[in-house]
Amino acid sequence: MARSTYGTRLEALIANPAISSRDKTFAESLLRFYTSKRRLTAGRARCVKQLEDRYSPEKLAAALEKGAPMLERLNAVCERTEPKSWGRGFVNSLQGQIMAGRELSEKQIKTLEKIEAENSDEAIKARDTWKLDYIYENDPAWVGSEHRSARHYEVAKVAARYYKAAGYFQRLVDSILNDDGFVPTIEQYNKITKNKFAVKVLTAHFADPKFAPGSLVQFGAGASGALRRIKVPCVVISSNGGPIVSAAKGAKVYSVLPMGSAKTLLCEERHLKKARKVGGKK
């Protein structure tokens, strides 16, 4: 039988699935010290004994028996949470805490109660309904004369493209734009579409275009210097020709084609004006 050393004892502690992350980190530091010095100080040796006592099979069994009702409660709510949600991760951490023989704090219990409420039968039903609404139903705030369709996912993508350029909500933005299976929560949807900046962006996107496709325009005084140097009229190819990057009135982005050119350009509506008639006045 292999001789038991502080090294093997600490390795066993570290491998114990019931050990807390804090105690595991401490045990790892003790193991590094032992590996380096090939011995432990008297104080460190006492710490090893205390850890072994804390995670002894007898104490863990007693703790499991005492914590069985709470563990059953945690297992039940865990099954109702979304697999990769923050709530699932929090409940998993509480499960480990109970299995390690540690009681939950008052604050942890209050958070658990909140997660339970968020995953009640009624809440799950509402969440499932929202998933269908997000894909198939219009957001009534943005159904206009031109845009007969303003499905929630389309609204979310318009706002997400703006925030991608602005540099906010990046994790949420990435999920909305790049994960076809992702459905934001109602709270996330409202957060990214109902704030004052998003409302301006969405108002511009869903507004009736000032210039119809095929009409002639030219760049106004507010356009960039490179665009103002283009003196020939431009044909409007499409409104909403690119993502809106300004939370401002007239920020709808047009794709226009300068006469004689094969390359389309993007310009905000507020920086366009009706083209002058050839040989006439403005």
Summary of the structure (lengths in Angstrom):
residues: 282
radius of gyration: 30.8
end to end distance: 99.1
largest distance: 103.5
contacts: 775
relative contact order: 0.07
helix: 57%
strand: 9%
